[in-house]
């Protein structure tokens, strides 16, 4: 794994540490994703609950399936 990280860092002209820092700042934690979902629902006037969460997950699954089907 370290060799792969080193190769990726070299290809980007950076270090493994900087590569990992970039990943850590770019990716949201589960708690951050949930907070953003709550905020987005609130902006739409929707109470965020398990049903809304499931509907969102289902919608994203359909979008991904469509993209995969379109790419085939």
C-alpha positions in Angstrom: 0.0 0.0 0.0 2.8 2.4 0.9 4.4 1.8 -2.6 1.1 2.7 -4.3 0.7 5.8 -2.2 4.3 6.8 -3.0 3.6 6.2 -6.8 0.4 8.3 -6.6 2.2 11.1 -4.8 5.1 11.1 -7.2 2.7 11.3 -10.2 1.2 14.4 -8.6 4.5 15.9 -7.7 3.7 15.8 -4.0 4.4 13.7 -0.9 2.4 10.9 0.7 1.6 13.2 3.6 0.3 15.9 1.4 -1.7 13.4 -0.7 -3.3 12.1 2.5 -4.0 15.6 3.7 -5.7 16.4 0.4 -7.9 13.3 0.7 -8.8 14.1 4.3 -9.9 17.7 3.5 -11.8 16.7 0.4 -13.8 13.8 1.8 -16.6 14.3 4.4 -17.0 12.1 7.4 -20.3 10.3 7.9 -21.3 12.9 10.5 -20.5 15.8 8.2 -22.5 14.2 5.3 -25.5 13.7 7.7 -25.2 17.3 8.9 -25.2 18.6 5.3 -28.2 16.4 4.5 -30.1 17.9 7.5 -29.2 21.4 6.4 -30.2 20.8 2.8 -33.6 19.3 3.9 -34.1 22.3 6.1 -33.5 24.7 3.2 -36.2 22.8 1.3 -38.6 23.0 4.2 -38.4 19.2 4.7 -37.9 17.5 8.1 -34.9 15.2 7.8 -35.9 11.7 9.0 -35.2 8.1 8.2 -37.8 8.1 5.4 -36.2 11.2 3.7 -32.8 9.6 4.1 -33.9 6.4 2.5 -35.6 8.2 -0.4 -32.4 10.1 -1.0 -30.4 6.9 -1.0 -32.8 5.3 -3.4 -32.7 8.3 -5.7 -28.9 8.2 -5.8 -28.9 4.4 -6.5 -31.2 5.1 -9.4 -29.0 7.8 -10.7 -25.9 5.6 -10.5 -27.7 2.7 -12.2 -28.7 5.0 -15.0 -25.2 6.3 -15.4 -23.8 2.8 -15.4 -26.5 1.8 -18.0 -25.7 4.8 -20.2 -22.0 4.0 -20.1 -22.6 0.5 -21.3 
